[in-house]
Amino acid sequence: MNLASAFAIRRLGRRLWLLPCLALAGHLPATDDSRSDAPLPGPPVIVAQPQSQTVATGGDVRFSVTASGVPEPTYQWFKNGNLFIGATAGTLDIINARSSDADDYKVTITNEFGSVTSAKATLTVTPAPIPAAGPPPALPGGGGSPSIWFLLTLGALAALRRRHGN
């Protein structure tokens, strides 16, 4: 038996190791453990923090956070330090914002190896803009050519004035 059949050479990190092997030469799988693309298990890490935003009353806003971790982390949002019920995704949507929605928001990201809490993101809700004053609404029958009824009435009045001499 030659040396290659009794031992396997494995790369672990930057080092080569000579490992005892029970396989015969030619039956060893060709592996290179130095290039594993699989992430290692660990606590979540925030890659992108949620950002503060300003929205007009009635507008929509979305807070988002990007995190990584193995195993896949879970999310829980908080409003002013209080649990935001049902907000358990990487994004938090606030639809038809009201002044009562204006506050600080944070998200805690957790997996079995630990947790991390984001920086606060502040939501500012401003009053809805007042529409710019435009021209007054058009009255019915305004503009365009005079109607036939108007012309007939005008003609009848003119005939009456002539008859009475005024």
C-alpha positions in Angstrom: 0.0 0.0 0.0 1.5 3.4 -0.9 1.3 6.5 1.2 -1.5 8.1 -0.8 -3.8 5.2 -0.1 -3.2 5.2 3.6 -3.6 8.9 4.2 -5.7 11.7 2.7 -4.4 15.2 2.3 -7.0 17.8 3.3 -6.9 21.5 3.2 -8.5 23.1 6.4 -8.2 26.8 6.3 -4.7 27.7 5.1 -3.1 24.5 6.3 -2.7 21.1 4.7 -3.4 18.1 7.0 -2.4 14.5 6.5 -5.3 12.5 7.8 -5.5 8.7 8.2 -7.8 7.1 5.6 -9.4 3.7 5.3 -10.1 4.1 1.6 -8.0 2.6 -1.2 -6.0 4.8 -3.6 -8.2 6.1 -6.4 -11.4 6.0 -4.3 -10.9 9.2 -2.3 -13.2 12.0 -3.2 -11.5 15.1 -4.5 -12.4 17.9 -2.1 -11.1 21.3 -1.3 -12.5 22.5 2.0 -10.8 25.9 1.7 -13.5 27.4 -0.5 -16.8 26.9 1.3 -19.3 29.5 0.3 -21.7 28.5 3.1 -21.8 31.2 5.9 -20.9 30.0 9.3 -23.6 30.0 12.1 -23.6 33.1 14.2 -25.6 36.0 15.7 -27.4 38.4 13.4 -25.5 41.4 12.0 -27.3 44.6 10.7 -26.1 45.4 7.2 -28.3 48.4 6.6 -30.0 50.4 9.4 -33.6 51.8 9.1 -33.6 55.5 8.2 -35.6 58.4 9.6 -38.4 59.7 7.4 -40.9 62.5 7.0 -44.3 62.0 5.5 -47.4 64.2 5.0 -50.6 63.2 6.8 -52.3 60.5 4.8 -49.1 59.4 3.1 -47.4 56.0 3.2 -44.0 55.2 4.6 -41.8 52.1 4.7 -39.0 51.4 7.2 -36.6 48.7 6.3 -33.6 46.9 7.8 -31.2 44.5 6.2 -29.6 41.8 8.4 -27.7 38.6 8.0 -27.2 35.6 10.2 -27.3 31.9 10.3 -29.7 30.5 11.1 -32.1 33.0 9.4 -33.0 35.7 12.0 -36.5 36.8 13.0 -37.6 40.5 13.3 -39.6 42.4 15.9 -40.4 46.1 15.5 -40.9 48.5 18.4 -42.6 52.0 18.5 -41.2 54.2 21.2 -39.8 51.1 23.0 -43.2 49.3 23.0 -43.8 46.1 21.0 -45.4 46.8 17.7 -47.9 43.9 17.4 -47.7 42.0 14.1 -44.6 43.8 12.8 -42.3 40.8 12.3 -40.6 41.3 9.0 -37.5 43.2 7.7 -39.9 46.0 6.6 -42.5 48.0 8.5 -45.2 49.7 6.4 -47.3 52.6 7.8 -50.2 53.3 5.5 -52.2 56.5 5.7 -49.9 58.1 8.3 -51.5 60.1 11.1 -49.9 62.4 13.7 -50.2 59.6 16.2 -47.8 57.5 14.1 -45.0 60.1 14.6 -42.4 58.5 16.9 -39.2 56.6 17.1 -39.0 53.1 15.7 -36.5 50.3 16.2 -36.2 46.6 15.3 -34.7 43.7 17.2 -33.3 40.9 15.1 -32.8 37.5 16.8 -31.6 34.0 16.1 -30.5 31.2 18.4 -27.0 32.7 18.6 -28.0 36.2 19.8 -29.8 39.4 19.0 -29.1 42.9 17.8 -31.2 46.1 18.0 -31.1 48.7 15.2 -30.5 52.4 15.7 -33.7 54.4 16.1 -35.5 55.7 13.0 -37.8 58.7 13.6 -41.0 59.2 11.7 -42.1 62.8 11.4 -45.7 63.4 10.2 -46.4 66.8 8.8 -49.8 68.4 8.1 -51.3 67.5 4.7 -50.6 70.2 2.1 -53.4 72.6 1.4 -54.2 72.5 -2.3 -53.3 75.6 -4.3 -56.1 78.0 -5.0 -57.1 77.6 -8.7 -59.8 79.2 -10.7 -63.3 79.1 -9.3 -65.4 76.1 -10.5 -67.2 76.7 -13.7 -70.9 77.5 -13.5 -73.3 75.4 -15.6 -73.9 76.9 -19.1 -70.9 79.3 -18.9 -68.6 79.8 -21.8 -69.0 78.8 -25.4 -71.6 79.9 -27.9 -75.0 81.3 -26.7 -77.7 78.7 -26.7 -80.6 78.9 -29.1 -83.0 79.6 -26.2 -81.0 82.6 -25.1 -80.9 84.0 -28.7 -84.7 83.5 -29.1 -85.4 85.2 -25.7 -83.1 88.1 -26.6 -84.8 88.5 -30.0 -88.3 88.5 -28.3 -87.2 91.2 -25.8 -85.8 93.3 -28.6 -89.1 93.0 -30.6 -91.1 94.0 -27.5 -88.9 97.1 -27.0 -89.4 98.1 -30.6 -93.1 97.7 -30.3 -93.4 99.8 -27.2 -90.9 102.4 -28.5 -88.3 102.1 -25.8 
